[in-house]
Amino acid sequence: MSVLQTDVDGGVVRLTLNRPDKRNALDTELLEALRTTLERLASDEGCRCIVLTGAGKAFCAGGDVNDMVGRRGRALATRQRLEWGLNAIALSMMEMEKPILAKVNGDAFGAGCNLALACDLLYADAAARFGQTFVRMGLIPDTGGTFSLPRRIGLHRAKELVFLGTSIDAHEAARLGLVNAALPSAELDAVVDDVARRLAAGPTRAIGMAKRALTRGLSSDLSAALEYEAYAQGVCFTTDDHAEGVDSFLGKREPTFRGR
């Protein structure tokens, strides 16, 4: 069985971290599978939405500690591994023009928490817990956590979670804005499936450019944001989906978007 299970349903690609006996901890094999799969999906026109989840009872427990042992005291090896693996994965997820949903079916700790934060929308099982547990290993957050976490919950709350290494439950995560919603287990699949289908049926080129614009807007000034909006809107005006949106509005019918 592959460490990364891939299922395709129409335009929705579901990626399942599949090391349930290790709580889906990220070892070299899983990192390689996730990195290469995301690189492929970024240019796959048939992929209109991605759902990321975990097998078993956990979403992802973070980095595999057994892998860390061999790099103890090796700064360059650790940096190179991050750049090849977790950094490349986080960058791909945040920059690709595909909406990515995290279905957090269980605990998300360390790099697993930040892997979820690299997604665009997060829906969590109410029993799930989240934690920036790096400090317990004498480490700092990686996988883009220092970028994503303070932007979602504010700098001071982010420092509290990082410095103390405490975990919070899904309801607290929703209250802080770390996740979009904390849902009963019986409802999680249905809600995520509905959102994924709606996104896959939408004008995915426009959604992708909006994703890029919103991310850029967090670190740009107003003038730069307006300039990029004008550029992206110009591109959107040339798409078949824009023409379909206008025609369906004038024709008083539901649009059928094709992602181009």
C-alpha positions as a printed NumPy array, in Angstrom:
array([[  0.   ,   0.   ,   0.   ],
       [  1.318,   3.417,  -0.953],
       [  2.237,   5.851,   1.819],
       [  0.206,   8.449,  -0.088],
       [ -3.162,   7.257,  -1.339],
       [ -4.595,   9.149,  -4.32 ],
       [ -8.279,   8.986,  -5.257],
       [ -9.898,  10.926,  -8.088],
       [-13.598,  11.756,  -8.21 ],
       [-14.399,  14.011, -11.134],
       [-12.263,  17.114, -10.676],
       [-11.603,  16.418,  -6.976],
       [ -8.308,  14.71 ,  -6.078],
       [ -8.165,  13.291,  -2.561],
       [ -4.722,  12.752,  -1.055],
       [ -4.526,  10.588,   2.059],
       [ -1.384,  10.421,   4.191],
       [ -1.246,   6.685,   4.665],
       [  0.994,   5.697,   7.573],
       [ -1.739,   5.142,  10.171],
       [  0.472,   2.958,  12.369],
       [  2.848,   5.953,  12.69 ],
       [  0.041,   8.513,  12.992],
       [  0.996,   9.605,   9.459],
       [  4.349,  10.976,  10.566],
       [  6.307,  12.466,   7.679],
       [  9.253,  10.258,   6.76 ],
       [ 11.404,  10.496,   3.629],
       [  9.174,   8.222,   1.547],
       [  5.991,  10.131,   2.379],
       [  7.644,  13.51 ,   1.809],
       [  8.885,  12.412,  -1.612],
       [  5.467,  11.056,  -2.583],
       [  3.663,  14.201,  -1.446],
       [  6.147,  16.575,  -3.102],
       [  6.105,  14.858,  -6.475],
       [  2.329,  14.384,  -6.447],
       [  1.685,  18.056,  -5.711],
       [  4.111,  19.092,  -8.458],
       [  2.196,  16.924, -10.92 ],
       [ -1.234,  18.111,  -9.812],
       [ -0.245,  21.777, -10.094],
       [ -0.211,  21.441, -13.901],
       [ -2.94 ,  18.79 , -14.234],
       [ -5.952,  20.448, -15.87 ],
       [ -8.162,  17.58 , -14.746],
       [ -7.452,  18.415, -11.09 ],
       [ -9.776,  21.244, -10.053],
       [ -9.633,  20.83 ,  -6.257],
       [ -7.484,  18.887,  -3.778],
       [ -8.527,  17.413,  -0.434],
       [ -5.734,  16.445,   1.987],
       [ -6.451,  14.13 ,   4.898],
       [ -4.923,  11.34 ,   6.979],
       [ -5.605,   7.625,   7.323],
       [ -6.635,   6.224,  10.665],
       [ -7.151,   8.329,  13.772],
       [ -4.609,  11.113,  13.119],
       [ -4.2  ,  13.741,  10.421],
       [ -0.428,  13.979,  10.851],
       [  1.771,  13.706,  13.936],
       [  4.524,  15.813,  12.343],
       [  8.029,  14.797,  11.36 ],
       [  9.148,  11.225,  11.922],
       [ 11.41 ,  11.357,  14.992],
       [ 13.378,   8.334,  13.791],
       [ 14.429,  10.367,  10.759],
       [ 15.557,  13.206,  13.019],
       [ 17.999,  11.033,  14.955],
       [ 20.324,  10.615,  11.986],
       [ 20.55 ,  14.389,  11.491],
       [ 21.31 ,  15.329,  15.088],
       [ 24.027,  17.985,  15.096],
       [ 23.978,  18.304,  11.28 ],
       [ 22.803,  21.809,  10.364],
       [ 23.455,  21.625,   6.615],
       [ 21.787,  18.227,   6.212],
       [ 18.727,  19.491,   8.074],
       [ 18.524,  22.65 ,   5.975],
       [ 18.854,  20.7  ,   2.73 ],
       [ 16.176,  18.233,   3.802],
       [ 13.765,  21.049,   4.63 ],
       [ 14.407,  22.821,   1.331],
       [ 13.925,  19.586,  -0.624],
       [ 10.948,  18.332,   1.35 ],
       [  8.73 ,  20.342,   3.68 ],
       [  9.629,  23.759,   2.256],
       [  8.966,  22.63 ,  -1.317],
       [  5.665,  21.067,  -0.272],
       [  4.431,  24.148,   1.616],
       [  5.463,  26.454,  -1.227],
       [  3.758,  24.266,  -3.817],
       [  0.531,  24.161,  -1.8  ],
       [  0.419,  27.897,  -1.188],
       [  1.387,  28.954,  -4.704],
       [ -0.463,  26.497,  -6.936],
       [ -3.635,  27.835,  -8.552],
       [ -5.733,  24.991,  -7.149],
       [ -7.893,  25.259,  -4.02 ],
       [ -6.713,  22.82 ,  -1.342],
       [ -8.924,  21.684,   1.526],
       [ -7.58 ,  20.112,   4.7  ],
       [ -9.9  ,  17.494,   6.157],
       [ -8.315,  17.261,   9.588],
       [ -9.686,  13.92 ,  10.705],
       [ -7.556,  13.764,  13.849],
       [ -4.578,  15.285,  15.639],
       [ -2.333,  17.655,  13.69 ],
       [  0.932,  18.344,  15.498],
       [  4.173,  20.054,  14.519],
       [  4.783,  19.878,  10.778],
       [  1.391,  18.166,  10.491],
       [ -0.314,  21.25 ,  11.903],
       [  1.576,  23.491,   9.498],
       [  0.84 ,  21.179,   6.59 ],
       [ -2.846,  21.757,   7.324],
       [ -2.245,  25.518,   7.585],
       [ -0.702,  25.479,   4.097],
       [ -4.137,  24.502,   2.784],
       [ -6.666,  27.155,   1.76 ],
       [ -9.629,  25.92 ,   3.806],
       [ -9.511,  23.764,   6.943],
       [-12.339,  21.642,   8.328],
       [-11.601,  19.642,  11.46 ],
       [-13.142,  16.787,  13.353],
       [-14.322,  18.205,  16.657],
       [-12.138,  15.654,  18.465],
       [ -8.958,  16.733,  16.67 ],
       [ -6.184,  18.608,  18.445],
       [ -3.668,  21.077,  17.051],
       [ -0.22 ,  21.832,  18.404],
       [  3.009,  23.645,  17.536],
       [  4.975,  21.022,  19.406],
       [  8.428,  21.86 ,  18.017],
       [  9.627,  23.439,  21.266],
       [  9.363,  20.062,  22.979],
       [ 12.171,  18.911,  20.669],
       [ 14.152,  22.139,  21.028],
       [ 13.12 ,  23.223,  17.521],
       [ 11.303,  26.08 ,  15.798],
       [  8.22 ,  25.749,  13.561],
       [  8.867,  24.783,   9.958],
       [  6.694,  23.862,   6.942],
       [  5.761,  27.529,   6.624],
       [  4.341,  27.732,  10.139],
       [  6.061,  31.015,  10.978],
       [  4.325,  32.493,   7.908],
       [  0.884,  30.893,   8.179],
       [  0.182,  30.767,  11.912],
       [  0.457,  34.481,  12.863],
       [ -1.518,  35.43 ,   9.758],
       [ -4.373,  33.214,  10.883],
       [ -4.505,  33.88 ,  14.617],
       [ -2.353,  36.955,  15.22 ],
       [  1.235,  37.336,  16.342],
       [  0.788,  37.146,  20.112],
       [ -1.436,  34.056,  20.09 ],
       [  0.974,  32.424,  17.634],
       [  3.88 ,  33.134,  20.002],
       [  1.934,  31.618,  22.874],
       [  1.304,  28.37 ,  21.001],
       [  4.878,  28.181,  19.695],
       [  6.718,  29.139,  22.889],
       [  4.68 ,  26.891,  25.201],
       [  4.104,  23.999,  22.8  ],
       [  0.629,  23.395,  24.186],
       [ -2.144,  21.833,  22.128],
       [ -5.647,  23.188,  21.571],
       [ -8.821,  21.382,  20.613],
       [-10.68 ,  21.909,  17.351],
       [-13.317,  24.187,  18.87 ],
       [-10.64 ,  26.517,  20.241],
       [ -8.874,  26.345,  16.879],
       [-12.094,  27.449,  15.183],
       [-12.612,  30.255,  17.702],
       [ -9.098,  31.55 ,  17.022],
       [ -9.573,  31.323,  13.254],
       [ -6.991,  28.583,  12.805],
       [ -9.623,  26.366,  11.127],
       [-12.799,  27.265,   9.246],
       [-15.001,  24.928,  11.275],
       [-14.923,  22.178,  13.897],
       [-17.47 ,  19.535,  12.964],
       [-18.892,  16.356,  14.499],
       [-17.259,  13.254,  13.045],
       [-20.527,  12.223,  11.39 ],
       [-20.68 ,  15.517,   9.464],
       [-17.035,  16.061,   8.475],
       [-16.995,  13.958,   5.299],
       [-20.246,  15.403,   3.964],
       [-19.234,  19.01 ,   4.565],
       [-15.787,  18.616,   2.988],
       [-17.218,  16.691,   0.024],
       [-19.802,  19.416,  -0.579],
       [-17.242,  22.226,  -0.451],
       [-14.84 ,  20.282,  -2.692],
       [-17.536,  19.621,  -5.284],
       [-18.58 ,  23.277,  -5.271],
       [-14.997,  24.41 ,  -5.787],
       [-14.379,  21.847,  -8.531],
       [-17.517,  23.033, -10.328],
       [-16.494,  26.687, -10.046],
       [-14.401,  28.913, -12.326],
       [-11.147,  27.391, -11.135],
       [ -8.88 ,  29.766, -13.044],
       [-10.496,  32.723, -11.285],
       [-10.391,  30.923,  -7.925],
       [ -6.708,  30.138,  -8.432],
       [ -5.824,  33.725,  -9.309],
       [ -7.864,  34.974,  -6.351],
       [ -5.9  ,  32.585,  -4.111],
       [ -2.637,  33.979,  -5.434],
       [ -3.84 ,  37.589,  -5.078],
       [ -4.986,  37.1  ,  -1.479],
       [ -1.696,  35.482,  -0.467],
       [  0.329,  38.216,  -2.159],
       [ -1.861,  40.848,  -0.532],
       [ -0.728,  39.767,   2.935],
       [  2.814,  40.935,   2.259],
       [  2.308,  43.764,  -0.26 ],
       [  1.174,  47.356,  -0.008],
       [ -2.107,  48.646,  -1.44 ],
       [ -0.563,  49.873,  -4.666],
       [  1.029,  46.488,  -5.397],
       [ -2.191,  44.657,  -4.507],
       [ -4.224,  46.87 ,  -6.847],
       [ -1.693,  46.386,  -9.624],
       [ -1.865,  42.605,  -9.33 ],
       [ -5.669,  42.682,  -9.138],
       [ -5.78 ,  44.623, -12.411],
       [ -3.425,  42.131, -14.063],
       [ -5.318,  39.07 , -12.8  ],
       [ -8.705,  40.525, -13.673],
       [ -7.464,  41.172, -17.195],
       [ -6.499,  37.512, -17.51 ],
       [ -9.861,  36.387, -16.118],
       [-11.701,  38.51 , -18.692],
       [-10.09 ,  36.391, -21.445],
       [-11.293,  33.051, -20.07 ],
       [-14.134,  30.858, -21.285],
       [-15.425,  30.738, -17.705],
       [-15.931,  34.509, -17.644],
       [-17.849,  34.342, -20.928],
       [-19.937,  31.507, -19.515],
       [-20.619,  33.462, -16.322],
       [-21.876,  36.461, -18.274],
       [-23.938,  34.372, -20.703],
       [-25.534,  32.339, -17.91 ],
       [-26.388,  35.503, -15.965],
       [-28.021,  37.113, -18.993],
       [-29.737,  33.845, -19.864],
       [-30.983,  33.391, -16.283],
       [-29.497,  29.901, -15.901],
       [-26.854,  28.207, -13.765],
       [-23.329,  28.468, -15.229],
       [-21.297,  25.44 , -16.319],
       [-17.656,  26.303, -15.716],
       [-14.864,  24.298, -17.346],
       [-11.81 ,  25.766, -15.645],
       [-10.434,  27.577, -18.659]])
